[in-house]
Amino acid sequence: MSQRPDQTEQSEVEHQPRRIFDRRCFLSWLAISTFLIIWISLASGSFNLRSAVFLLILPGALLRSGAIVTAALRLPTFFALDFLLGVVVVSVAIMAWKVFVPLSLWLALAILLVAIVSIPLVFRNHRRQPLSAVGLLSVFVSLVAATGWCQDLLVPTSPIEDGIVFKPWKDFFAHASIVAQNVGDQSLGEIGNYEWKGFPPLIYHYASYSIATCLAKVGRVPAYSAVLGFWSPFGSFLAGLGSYALGRALWSRRAGLAALAAAVLMPDGVMLNIAHPYYGYFWLQHIAPGGLYAVAVAGSALILITKGVREDRRMWILSGVIVGSSVAFFKIHIFAAAFPLLVSFAILAWPGRKPWQWLIPGVCLVSGVILVAVANHFQVGAAVHFDFSGGAWYWSILANRARGTPVESWYRLFTNPGPFASHLPQAIGLLLLNALGIFAVLAPTVWLIALRCNTWQVSEVISVAAVAILLVMTFGLSENTMLGNADELIHRPFVWAYWLVASLTAGRLSSMTAQSRLHLPNWAVATAIIALLLIPARYGSGLQRGKWSGAEVHSHLRVDRGLIDCANYIRSQPPLNAVVQDSKWNEVLPILGALSERPSFAARPEFWIRISKAFRGSPYKEQLRKLHALQQATTIPDLQRTVRDTGLRWYVVHPGDSYPWPTEFRDHPVFESGGYKVYDMQRCFTGGEDTSGQ
């Protein structure tokens, strides 16, 4: 059912010595560490020895972690697969620690280090295939491409008069808050919601933040710098490495390189002005980098399942399903699109292949529908319905966001009154063009060639299935009514289809040409790869802006220097769990909380009211009443009472704000910059004595 690597490559591998760390492996390790150190140094604006040591060790630790998995499975392996599986193991382990264990991350890292060093001693006979020159090239290409796509993140700010412009998408402040809340020693349950004291933590895909959190903890790196200088570019690197690993596992090393080039170096449809700007693959993946981790993890799961099917190894297939289920911890939107494909493939190709196996996916589908209905009833999850009600609504949104873009005229019909079904053929065609870009043409061409030559392979089945799932989700789901943006589960899963179809199409083409006279010499392949690296170098600058109507307000944000100084002051003061409050508590961005790395008493109520039904049912109004009482306190006893009620430590007042606080307190902020003032609210209990150093 599945294809095998070419015999030349197999023979080459069999006659090579097998070592845990060969010379090219060490070169890859060094290259990864070097790029990681450069990335974090650029994003933070300085070299940090502690973070450099951590990043120097990290690639080897991840590689050893993945090797433990493949050794336990007795799975023939290679560098990229071990590295990707290591990321999965370490990320999920750290996430589980933060969810369940109220102890320091230092202890978790110590336990991981002992396990990484000691467990491989049990599997002395397990060796991975030596890293080839093509494999080494794939590592360098992925690193360089990630650097290109993340240009706006690696040099994230530019100074202006009395302020700083932050180039990254606005959500990076929220991402930084997630890293900041995990740095402390408390579990997520003890921390609660980082923006609303007393509100429980969100059920969220935290795993992709795990290694960035460890970097922030060990290296004492600011959380905002960690998400920009590590979390995002490292995820971009993993997505590239995952493409190579998928092509290499299904066909050959050169096919892996072709898959890498297609998924990471080719311009998407938006860059070619043939797709809706809201469907920019590289834009969406680099403003929400959890998707980069998710596609790499899902690709690793697909490799395990494919290898298990090829060799009739049930344990490998089952392991692939388990890794596939972990995608939910990295990005739930990708999980929703990838896991049905992975589990269906595993069931239908399970060794033995009995006719009744075809009934199991149907049973799983019915069970899934029932579980979604139960989750909606108990208000767990996103509250979406598979009722085909979101089509007209969603395509009307796309039409509005297409205004002023090169494709505006293509979407005008979706603003016209009338049944959406009459526009369905046009919508399907536009969706395929949006989601797949040039692969909307290349992929069907490969499928037709395979059919004509009677060489149809499992990769074609997987590609078709991925496109089918995308169509079903886009046109079948209703809008999300509980958590997140209303169109998230309709829109965001397209990145999985793009990444998978691009990787499989290019890998398959390479496999086809390897058996024909079109086989390219190595120098031509290397030259083409170098030329394609100009794509991320060219289009990576300004990528964060987005090109759809209204996108310009979500990036390149001006923040007053005084607010940044106040946040940095608070960040420098212990303890980590001291509660902070911004006087502009209804701002749309958690800037103070993200940069100060302290939990807020109340922040962004309108945002939380909009996205969370659970929040709307919480006593948030009582919390706002307490905050209002603190702001209106006129005597020291009143101030003391309201500080006890809120538990506040830090309060930041913006220029122009006026409070009737007692003058002996109001006139003595502990820090001031550019008209912004920081008050240590605990000073109201000490008669004005400064407690900021306590």
C-alpha positions as CSV (number, residue, x, y, z in Angstrom):
1,M,0.0,0.0,0.0
2,S,2.9,2.3,0.6
3,Q,6.0,3.2,-1.3
4,R,9.6,2.4,-0.3
5,P,12.8,4.4,-0.6
6,D,14.8,3.7,-3.7
7,Q,17.2,0.7,-3.6
8,T,20.3,2.8,-4.2
9,E,19.7,4.8,-1.0
10,Q,18.9,1.6,1.0
11,S,22.2,0.0,-0.1
12,E,24.1,3.2,0.7
13,V,22.6,3.2,4.2
14,E,23.2,-0.4,4.9
15,H,26.9,-0.1,4.2
16,Q,27.5,2.9,6.3
17,P,28.8,2.7,9.9
18,R,26.1,3.5,12.4
19,R,26.8,5.8,15.3
20,I,24.6,7.8,17.6
21,F,26.3,11.1,16.7
22,D,28.2,11.2,13.5
23,R,30.1,14.2,12.2
24,R,27.3,15.7,10.2
25,C,25.0,15.2,13.2
26,F,27.3,17.3,15.3
27,L,27.4,19.9,12.5
28,S,23.6,20.0,12.5
29,W,23.5,20.3,16.3
30,L,26.0,23.2,16.2
31,A,24.1,24.9,13.3
32,I,20.8,24.7,15.2
33,S,22.3,26.0,18.4
34,T,24.1,28.8,16.6
35,F,20.9,30.0,14.8
36,L,18.9,29.7,18.1
37,I,21.4,31.9,19.9
38,I,21.5,34.4,17.1
39,W,17.7,34.5,17.0
40,I,17.2,35.1,20.7
41,S,20.1,37.7,20.8
42,L,18.5,39.7,18.0
43,A,15.0,39.6,19.5
44,S,16.1,40.5,23.0
45,G,18.8,43.0,21.8
46,S,21.7,41.5,23.7
47,F,23.7,38.3,24.2
48,N,22.7,36.2,27.2
49,L,25.2,33.6,28.4
50,R,22.6,31.6,30.4
51,S,20.3,31.3,27.4
52,A,23.2,30.5,25.1
53,V,24.2,27.5,27.3
54,F,20.6,26.3,27.4
55,L,20.3,26.6,23.6
56,L,23.7,24.9,23.1
57,I,22.4,21.8,25.0
58,L,18.9,21.9,23.6
59,P,19.3,20.2,20.2
60,G,21.2,17.3,21.6
61,A,18.6,16.8,24.4
62,L,15.8,16.8,21.9
63,L,17.6,14.4,19.6
64,R,18.2,12.0,22.5
65,S,14.6,12.3,23.7
66,G,13.3,11.3,20.2
67,A,15.8,8.5,20.1
68,I,14.3,7.0,23.2
69,V,11.0,6.8,21.5
70,T,12.3,5.2,18.3
71,A,14.6,2.9,20.2
72,A,11.7,1.7,22.4
73,L,9.7,1.0,19.2
74,R,12.7,-0.6,17.5
75,L,12.0,1.7,14.6
76,P,14.7,2.4,12.0
77,T,15.1,6.1,12.2
78,F,17.0,9.2,11.1
79,F,18.0,12.6,12.4
80,A,14.9,14.6,11.4
81,L,12.4,12.1,12.8
82,D,14.3,11.7,16.1
83,F,14.5,15.5,16.5
84,L,10.8,16.0,15.8
85,L,9.7,13.3,18.2
86,G,12.0,14.7,20.8
87,V,10.2,18.0,20.5
88,V,6.9,16.2,21.0
89,V,8.1,14.3,24.1
90,V,9.7,17.3,25.8
91,S,6.9,19.7,25.0
92,V,4.1,17.5,26.2
93,A,6.1,16.5,29.3
94,I,6.7,20.1,30.3
95,M,3.1,21.0,29.6
96,A,1.9,18.1,31.8
97,W,4.2,19.3,34.6
98,K,2.8,22.8,34.5
99,V,-0.8,21.5,34.5
100,F,-0.4,19.0,37.4
101,V,2.7,19.7,39.4
102,P,3.0,22.8,41.6
103,L,6.8,22.7,41.7
104,S,9.6,24.5,39.9
105,L,10.5,23.9,36.3
106,W,14.1,23.4,37.5
107,L,13.0,20.1,39.0
108,A,11.2,19.1,35.8
109,L,14.3,19.9,33.7
110,A,16.5,18.0,36.1
111,I,14.3,14.9,35.8
112,L,14.2,15.2,32.0
113,L,18.0,15.5,31.9
114,V,18.5,12.4,34.0
115,A,16.1,10.5,31.8
116,I,17.7,11.6,28.6
117,V,21.1,10.6,29.8
118,S,20.2,7.3,31.5
119,I,17.4,5.7,29.4
120,P,19.4,5.4,26.1
121,L,21.8,3.2,28.0
122,V,19.1,0.5,28.0
123,F,19.0,0.6,24.2
124,R,22.7,0.2,23.4
125,N,22.0,-1.6,20.1
126,H,19.8,1.1,18.7
127,R,21.4,3.4,16.2
128,R,20.0,5.9,13.8
129,Q,21.1,6.2,10.2
130,P,24.1,8.6,9.7
131,L,23.0,12.0,8.6
132,S,23.6,12.4,4.9
133,A,24.8,15.5,3.1
134,V,21.2,16.1,1.9
135,G,20.0,15.8,5.4
136,L,22.5,18.3,6.6
137,L,21.5,20.6,3.8
138,S,17.8,20.3,4.9
139,V,18.7,21.5,8.3
140,F,20.6,24.5,7.0
141,V,17.8,25.4,4.5
142,S,15.1,25.1,7.2
143,L,17.1,27.4,9.5
144,V,17.8,30.0,6.9
145,A,14.2,29.9,5.7
146,A,12.9,30.3,9.3
147,T,15.2,33.3,9.7
148,G,13.8,34.9,6.5
149,W,10.1,34.4,7.4
150,C,10.7,35.7,10.9
151,Q,12.4,39.0,10.0
152,D,9.7,41.1,11.6
153,L,10.0,39.1,14.8
154,L,13.8,39.0,15.1
155,V,14.1,42.7,14.8
156,P,10.7,43.4,16.4
157,T,10.8,47.1,17.4
158,S,11.8,50.4,16.0
159,P,12.1,53.6,18.2
160,I,10.0,56.7,17.5
161,E,9.7,59.9,19.5
162,D,8.4,59.1,23.0
163,G,7.6,55.5,22.0
164,I,8.4,52.3,20.4
165,V,6.7,50.6,17.4
166,F,6.2,46.8,17.8
167,K,6.1,45.2,14.4
168,P,4.7,41.8,15.4
169,W,1.1,40.9,15.2
170,K,-0.8,42.1,18.3
171,D,-1.5,38.5,19.6
172,F,2.2,38.1,20.5
173,F,1.5,40.1,23.7
174,A,-1.0,37.4,24.6
175,H,1.5,34.7,23.7
176,A,4.0,36.3,25.9
177,S,1.5,36.3,28.8
178,I,1.1,32.5,28.4
179,V,4.9,32.0,28.6
180,A,5.1,34.4,31.6
181,Q,2.4,32.6,33.6
182,N,4.2,29.3,33.2
183,V,7.6,30.5,34.4
184,G,6.6,30.5,38.0
185,D,6.5,27.5,40.4
186,Q,2.7,27.3,40.6
187,S,0.6,24.9,38.5
188,L,-1.9,26.3,36.0
189,G,-4.8,25.6,38.3
190,E,-3.1,27.6,41.0
191,I,-2.3,30.5,38.7
192,G,-5.8,30.6,37.2
193,N,-6.5,33.1,34.4
194,Y,-3.6,35.4,34.0
195,E,-5.8,38.4,33.1
196,W,-8.7,37.9,35.6
197,K,-7.9,37.1,39.2
198,G,-10.1,34.2,40.4
199,F,-11.2,33.1,36.9
200,P,-10.0,29.5,36.1
201,P,-7.4,28.9,33.5
202,L,-8.4,28.3,30.0
203,I,-8.3,24.9,28.3
204,Y,-5.8,25.7,25.7
205,H,-3.1,24.2,23.5
206,Y,-0.1,25.0,25.7
207,A,2.5,22.4,24.5
208,S,4.1,24.6,21.8
209,Y,5.0,27.1,24.5
210,S,6.8,24.6,26.7
211,I,10.4,24.9,25.4
212,A,10.1,28.7,25.1
213,T,9.0,28.7,28.8
214,C,12.0,26.7,29.8
215,L,14.2,29.2,27.9
216,A,12.6,32.1,29.7
217,K,13.1,30.3,33.0
218,V,16.7,29.1,32.6
219,G,18.0,32.0,30.6
220,R,16.0,34.7,32.4
221,V,14.8,35.9,29.0
222,P,11.8,38.3,28.9
223,A,8.7,36.3,27.9
224,Y,8.0,38.6,24.9
225,S,11.6,38.1,23.6
226,A,11.2,34.3,24.1
227,V,8.1,34.1,21.9
228,L,9.6,36.3,19.2
229,G,13.2,35.0,19.2
230,F,12.6,31.4,19.9
231,W,9.0,30.1,19.9
232,S,8.2,31.5,16.4
233,P,11.4,30.8,14.4
234,F,12.0,27.4,16.0
235,G,8.5,26.5,15.0
236,S,9.2,27.6,11.5
237,F,12.3,25.5,11.5
238,L,10.4,22.5,12.7
239,A,7.8,22.9,10.0
240,G,10.5,22.8,7.4
241,L,12.3,19.8,9.0
242,G,8.9,18.0,9.2
243,S,8.4,18.4,5.4
244,Y,11.9,17.0,4.7
245,A,11.2,14.1,7.1
246,L,7.9,13.2,5.5
247,G,9.4,13.2,2.0
248,R,12.4,11.3,3.1
249,A,10.4,8.6,5.0
250,L,8.0,8.1,2.1
251,W,10.4,8.2,-0.8
252,S,14.1,9.3,-0.5
253,R,16.3,12.1,0.8
254,R,16.0,14.1,-2.5
255,A,12.2,13.8,-2.3
256,G,12.5,15.1,1.2
257,L,14.4,18.1,0.0
258,A,11.8,18.7,-2.7
259,A,9.0,18.5,-0.1
260,L,11.0,21.0,2.1
261,A,11.4,23.4,-0.8
262,A,7.7,23.2,-1.7
263,A,6.3,23.7,1.8
264,V,8.8,26.3,3.0
265,L,10.4,28.1,0.1
266,M,7.7,28.4,-2.5
267,P,5.5,31.6,-2.4
268,D,1.9,30.9,-1.3
269,G,-1.2,32.1,-3.3
270,V,-1.4,35.4,-1.6
271,M,2.2,36.3,-2.5
272,L,1.3,35.5,-6.2
273,N,-1.9,37.6,-5.9
274,I,-4.1,34.7,-6.8
275,A,-5.6,33.9,-3.4
276,H,-7.6,35.8,-0.8
277,P,-5.2,37.7,1.5
278,Y,-6.9,36.1,4.5
279,Y,-5.5,32.8,3.3
280,G,-1.8,33.7,3.5
281,Y,-0.2,30.4,4.6
282,F,3.1,32.0,5.8
283,W,1.3,35.0,7.3
284,L,-1.1,32.9,9.4
285,Q,1.5,30.5,10.5
286,H,3.9,33.2,11.6
287,I,1.3,35.3,13.5
288,A,0.0,32.1,15.2
289,P,3.1,29.9,15.4
290,G,1.4,27.1,17.3
291,G,0.3,26.0,13.8
292,L,3.9,25.5,12.8
293,Y,4.5,23.1,15.7
294,A,1.2,21.3,15.0
295,V,1.9,20.5,11.3
296,A,5.3,19.2,12.2
297,V,3.9,17.0,14.9
298,A,1.0,15.8,12.7
299,G,3.6,15.0,9.9
300,S,5.7,13.0,12.4
301,A,2.5,11.0,13.3
302,L,1.9,10.3,9.6
303,I,5.5,9.1,9.2
304,L,5.0,6.6,12.1
305,I,1.7,5.3,10.7
306,T,3.1,5.0,7.2
307,K,6.1,3.1,8.4
308,G,3.9,0.8,10.5
309,V,1.6,0.1,7.5
310,R,4.6,-0.6,5.2
311,E,6.2,-3.1,7.6
312,D,3.0,-4.4,9.2
313,R,4.0,-3.2,12.6
314,R,0.9,-2.5,14.7
315,M,2.9,-0.8,17.5
316,W,4.3,1.8,15.1
317,I,0.8,2.5,13.8
318,L,-0.6,2.9,17.3
319,S,2.3,5.2,18.2
320,G,1.5,7.3,15.2
321,V,-2.1,7.7,16.4
322,I,-0.9,8.6,19.9
323,V,1.5,11.3,18.5
324,G,-1.4,12.4,16.3
325,S,-3.6,12.9,19.3
326,S,-1.0,15.1,20.9
327,V,-1.5,17.6,18.1
328,A,-4.5,18.9,20.2
329,F,-1.9,20.1,22.7
330,F,-0.2,22.2,20.1
331,K,-3.0,23.6,18.0
332,I,-6.6,22.4,18.3
333,H,-7.5,23.8,14.8
334,I,-4.9,21.6,13.2
335,F,-5.9,18.6,15.3
336,A,-9.5,19.0,14.1
337,A,-8.3,18.6,10.5
338,A,-5.4,16.2,10.9
339,F,-6.5,13.6,13.5
340,P,-9.5,12.3,11.5
341,L,-7.2,11.7,8.6
342,L,-4.5,10.0,10.7
343,V,-6.9,7.8,12.6
344,S,-8.8,6.8,9.5
345,F,-5.6,5.9,7.7
346,A,-4.4,3.9,10.7
347,I,-7.7,1.9,10.9
348,L,-8.1,1.3,7.2
349,A,-4.5,0.2,6.7
350,W,-4.3,-1.8,10.0
351,P,-2.5,-5.1,9.2
352,G,-5.0,-7.8,8.3
353,R,-7.2,-5.4,6.4
354,K,-10.6,-7.0,7.0
355,P,-13.7,-5.7,5.3
356,W,-15.2,-4.8,8.7
357,Q,-12.4,-2.3,9.2
358,W,-14.3,0.1,6.8
359,L,-17.1,0.3,9.4
360,I,-14.8,1.6,12.2
361,P,-14.2,5.1,10.7
362,G,-18.0,5.4,10.5
363,V,-18.4,4.4,14.1
364,C,-15.7,6.9,15.1
365,L,-17.5,9.7,13.1
366,V,-20.8,9.0,14.8
367,S,-19.0,8.9,18.2
368,G,-17.3,12.2,17.4
369,V,-20.6,13.9,16.5
370,I,-22.1,12.7,19.8
371,L,-19.1,13.9,21.8
372,V,-19.3,17.3,20.2
373,A,-23.0,17.5,21.0
374,V,-22.3,16.5,24.6
375,A,-19.4,19.1,24.8
376,N,-21.7,21.8,23.5
377,H,-24.4,20.9,26.0
378,F,-22.0,21.2,28.9
379,Q,-20.3,24.3,27.4
380,V,-16.9,22.6,26.9
381,G,-14.9,23.6,23.9
382,A,-15.7,25.8,21.0
383,A,-19.5,25.1,20.6
384,V,-19.5,24.5,16.9
385,H,-22.1,22.6,15.0
386,F,-21.9,20.5,11.9
387,D,-25.0,21.9,10.3
388,F,-23.8,23.7,7.1
389,S,-24.9,27.0,8.6
390,G,-21.7,28.9,8.4
391,G,-21.2,29.0,4.6
392,A,-23.1,32.2,3.7
393,W,-21.9,34.0,6.8
394,Y,-18.2,33.1,6.4
395,W,-18.1,33.9,2.6
396,S,-19.7,37.3,3.3
397,I,-16.8,38.0,5.7
398,L,-14.3,37.0,3.1
399,A,-16.0,39.4,0.6
400,N,-15.7,42.3,3.1
401,R,-12.0,41.5,3.8
402,A,-11.3,41.3,0.1
403,R,-12.1,45.0,-0.4
404,G,-9.2,47.0,-1.8
405,T,-7.3,43.8,-2.7
406,P,-6.4,42.4,-6.2
407,V,-9.1,39.7,-5.8
408,E,-12.0,42.0,-4.7
409,S,-14.1,41.4,-7.8
410,W,-13.9,37.6,-7.3
411,Y,-15.9,37.8,-4.1
412,R,-18.6,40.4,-4.8
413,L,-21.2,37.8,-5.6
414,F,-21.1,36.6,-2.0
415,T,-22.5,39.9,-0.9
416,N,-25.5,39.5,-3.1
417,P,-28.8,38.4,-1.6
418,G,-29.9,34.9,-2.5
419,P,-29.2,31.3,-1.4
420,F,-25.6,30.5,-0.8
421,A,-26.0,27.1,-2.6
422,S,-26.2,28.9,-5.9
423,H,-22.7,30.2,-5.4
424,L,-21.3,26.9,-4.1
425,P,-19.3,25.9,-7.2
426,Q,-17.5,29.3,-7.2
427,A,-16.9,29.0,-3.5
428,I,-15.3,25.6,-3.8
429,G,-13.0,26.7,-6.6
430,L,-11.9,29.8,-4.7
431,L,-11.4,27.8,-1.5
432,L,-9.1,25.3,-3.3
433,L,-7.1,28.2,-4.9
434,N,-6.9,30.0,-1.5
435,A,-5.9,27.0,0.5
436,L,-3.5,25.4,-1.9
437,G,-2.1,28.2,-4.1
438,I,-0.2,26.8,-7.0
439,F,-0.7,23.3,-5.6
440,A,-4.3,23.5,-6.5
441,V,-3.0,22.9,-10.0
442,L,0.1,20.8,-9.3
443,A,-1.4,18.3,-7.0
444,P,-4.3,17.3,-9.3
445,T,-1.7,17.0,-12.1
446,V,0.3,14.6,-10.1
447,W,-2.8,12.6,-9.3
448,L,-3.8,12.3,-12.9
449,I,-0.3,11.3,-14.0
450,A,-0.3,8.6,-11.3
451,L,-3.7,7.3,-12.4
452,R,-2.7,7.3,-16.1
453,C,0.5,5.4,-15.3
454,N,-1.2,3.1,-12.9
455,T,1.2,4.1,-10.1
456,W,-1.3,5.5,-7.6
457,Q,0.2,5.5,-4.2
458,V,-1.0,6.1,-0.6
459,S,0.4,9.7,-0.8
460,E,-2.2,10.5,-3.4
461,V,-5.0,9.1,-1.1
462,I,-3.7,11.2,1.8
463,S,-3.6,14.4,-0.3
464,V,-7.2,13.8,-1.6
465,A,-8.4,13.0,1.9
466,A,-6.8,16.2,3.3
467,V,-8.5,18.3,0.7
468,A,-11.9,16.6,1.3
469,I,-11.7,17.2,5.0
470,L,-10.9,20.9,4.4
471,L,-13.9,21.2,2.2
472,V,-16.2,19.5,4.7
473,M,-14.9,21.7,7.6
474,T,-15.2,24.9,5.6
475,F,-18.7,24.4,4.4
476,G,-20.1,22.2,7.1
477,L,-19.2,23.9,10.3
478,S,-21.2,26.7,12.0
479,E,-19.6,29.8,13.5
480,N,-17.8,29.4,16.8
481,T,-20.0,30.8,19.6
482,M,-18.0,30.3,22.7
483,L,-14.2,30.7,22.6
484,G,-12.0,32.5,20.2
485,N,-12.8,34.2,16.9
486,A,-16.0,33.1,15.3
487,D,-14.4,31.8,12.1
488,E,-11.4,30.0,13.7
489,L,-12.3,26.4,13.1
490,I,-13.6,27.2,9.6
491,H,-10.5,29.2,8.5
492,R,-7.4,28.1,10.3
493,P,-7.2,24.4,9.5
494,F,-6.3,25.2,5.9
495,V,-2.6,25.5,6.8
496,W,-2.5,21.8,7.4
497,A,-3.9,21.1,4.0
498,Y,-1.4,23.5,2.4
499,W,1.6,22.1,4.2
500,L,0.6,18.4,3.7
501,V,-0.4,18.7,0.0
502,A,2.6,20.8,-0.9
503,S,5.0,18.4,0.8
504,L,3.4,15.3,-0.7
505,T,3.1,16.7,-4.2
506,A,6.7,17.9,-4.4
507,G,8.0,14.6,-2.9
508,R,6.0,12.6,-5.3
509,L,7.2,14.6,-8.3
510,S,10.7,14.1,-7.2
511,S,10.1,10.4,-6.9
512,M,8.7,10.3,-10.4
513,T,11.5,12.2,-12.0
514,A,14.1,10.1,-10.2
515,Q,12.9,7.2,-12.4
516,S,13.0,9.2,-15.6
517,R,15.5,11.0,-17.7
518,L,14.6,14.3,-16.0
519,H,16.8,13.3,-13.0
520,L,18.7,16.6,-12.0
521,P,22.3,16.6,-11.0
522,N,23.2,17.6,-7.5
523,W,24.6,21.0,-8.5
524,A,21.3,21.9,-10.2
525,V,19.3,20.9,-7.1
526,A,21.6,22.9,-4.8
527,T,21.4,26.0,-7.1
528,A,17.6,25.8,-7.2
529,I,17.5,25.6,-3.4
530,I,19.8,28.6,-3.0
531,A,17.7,30.6,-5.5
532,L,14.4,29.7,-3.6
533,L,15.9,31.0,-0.3
534,L,15.4,34.4,-1.8
535,I,11.7,34.0,-1.4
536,P,11.6,34.1,2.4
537,A,14.3,36.8,2.3
538,R,12.1,38.9,0.1
539,Y,8.6,38.2,1.5
540,G,9.5,37.8,5.1
541,S,10.0,41.5,5.7
542,G,6.5,43.0,6.4
543,L,4.9,39.5,6.6
544,Q,3.3,40.4,10.0
545,R,1.2,43.2,8.5
546,G,-1.1,41.0,6.5
547,K,-2.8,42.1,3.3
548,W,-6.5,41.7,3.9
549,S,-8.8,44.7,4.5
550,G,-8.4,45.9,8.1
551,A,-5.2,43.9,8.9
552,E,-3.1,47.0,9.2
553,V,-4.4,47.9,12.7
554,H,-3.2,44.6,14.2
555,S,0.6,45.0,13.8
556,H,3.2,47.8,13.9
557,L,1.6,49.1,17.1
558,R,2.9,52.2,18.8
559,V,3.4,51.9,22.6
560,D,4.5,54.8,24.8
561,R,8.0,54.5,26.1
562,G,6.7,55.4,29.6
563,L,4.4,52.3,29.7
564,I,7.2,50.1,28.6
565,D,9.5,51.5,31.3
566,C,6.8,50.9,33.9
567,A,6.4,47.3,32.8
568,N,10.1,46.7,32.9
569,Y,10.3,48.2,36.4
570,I,7.5,45.9,37.7
571,R,9.2,42.9,36.0
572,S,12.4,43.6,37.9
573,Q,10.5,43.5,41.3
574,P,9.6,40.3,43.1
575,P,7.5,38.3,43.6
576,L,6.4,36.7,40.3
577,N,2.8,36.3,41.4
578,A,2.3,39.9,42.5
579,V,-1.0,41.2,41.0
580,V,-0.8,44.2,38.6
581,Q,-3.5,46.5,37.4
582,D,-3.5,48.9,34.4
583,S,-5.7,52.0,34.9
584,K,-6.7,51.5,31.3
585,W,-8.1,48.0,32.1
586,N,-10.4,48.0,29.1
587,E,-7.6,48.2,26.5
588,V,-7.8,45.6,23.8
589,L,-4.2,44.3,24.3
590,P,-2.6,42.9,27.5
591,I,0.5,45.0,26.9
592,L,1.3,45.7,30.6
593,G,0.7,42.1,31.7
594,A,2.8,40.7,28.9
595,L,5.8,43.0,29.4
596,S,5.7,43.1,33.2
597,E,5.1,39.3,33.3
598,R,2.7,39.7,36.2
599,P,-0.9,38.5,36.5
600,S,-3.6,41.2,36.3
601,F,-6.6,41.7,38.5
602,A,-8.8,42.6,35.6
603,A,-8.0,43.2,32.0
604,R,-9.9,43.4,28.6
605,P,-13.4,42.6,29.9
606,E,-15.0,43.4,26.5
607,F,-12.7,40.9,24.9
608,W,-13.4,38.2,27.4
609,I,-17.2,38.8,27.2
610,R,-17.0,38.4,23.5
611,I,-15.0,35.2,23.3
612,S,-16.0,33.2,26.4
613,K,-19.5,32.1,27.5
614,A,-18.1,30.9,30.8
615,F,-16.7,34.4,31.5
616,R,-20.0,35.9,30.7
617,G,-21.5,33.7,33.4
618,S,-18.8,34.6,36.0
619,P,-19.0,37.3,38.7
620,Y,-16.8,39.6,36.7
621,K,-19.0,42.6,37.4
622,E,-18.3,42.3,41.1
623,Q,-14.6,42.3,40.3
624,L,-15.0,45.5,38.3
625,R,-17.0,47.0,41.2
626,K,-14.1,46.3,43.6
627,L,-11.7,47.9,41.1
628,H,-14.0,51.0,40.8
629,A,-14.1,51.3,44.6
630,L,-10.3,51.2,44.7
631,Q,-10.1,54.0,42.1
632,Q,-12.6,56.1,44.1
633,A,-11.0,55.6,47.5
634,T,-10.5,59.0,49.3
635,T,-9.0,58.0,52.6
636,I,-6.2,55.6,53.7
637,P,-8.7,53.2,55.4
638,D,-10.8,53.1,52.2
639,L,-7.7,52.4,50.2
640,Q,-6.5,49.7,52.6
641,R,-9.9,48.0,52.4
642,T,-10.0,48.0,48.6
643,V,-6.4,46.8,48.3
644,R,-7.3,43.9,50.6
645,D,-10.4,43.1,48.5
646,T,-8.4,43.1,45.3
647,G,-5.0,41.8,46.4
648,L,-3.3,44.3,44.2
649,R,0.4,45.0,44.5
650,W,1.1,47.2,41.5
651,Y,-1.1,49.9,39.9
652,V,-0.1,51.8,36.8
653,V,-1.6,55.2,36.1
654,H,-1.6,56.6,32.6
655,P,-0.9,60.3,31.8
656,G,-4.0,62.4,32.4
657,D,-5.7,59.9,34.8
658,S,-6.8,61.5,38.1
659,Y,-7.7,59.7,41.3
660,P,-9.0,61.1,44.6
661,W,-6.5,59.1,46.6
662,P,-5.1,60.7,49.7
663,T,-2.3,63.1,48.7
664,E,0.3,61.4,51.0
665,F,-0.2,58.3,48.9
666,R,-1.0,59.7,45.5
667,D,2.0,62.0,45.4
668,H,4.5,59.3,46.0
669,P,4.6,56.7,43.2
670,V,7.5,54.2,43.4
671,F,8.4,54.8,39.7
672,E,7.5,57.3,37.0
673,S,8.3,57.7,33.3
674,G,6.8,59.8,30.6
675,G,3.8,60.7,32.7
676,Y,3.1,57.1,33.6
677,K,3.3,56.2,37.3
678,V,3.7,53.0,39.2
679,Y,2.1,52.7,42.7
680,D,3.0,50.0,45.1
681,M,-0.4,49.5,46.6
682,Q,0.9,47.7,49.7
683,R,2.5,51.0,50.8
684,C,-0.9,52.2,52.0
685,F,-0.4,49.8,55.0
686,T,3.1,51.1,55.9
687,G,2.5,54.8,56.1
688,G,4.3,55.5,52.9
689,E,7.3,53.3,53.5
690,D,8.7,51.9,50.3
691,T,8.1,48.1,50.0
692,S,9.1,47.7,46.4
693,G,12.2,45.7,47.3
694,Q,10.4,43.2,49.5
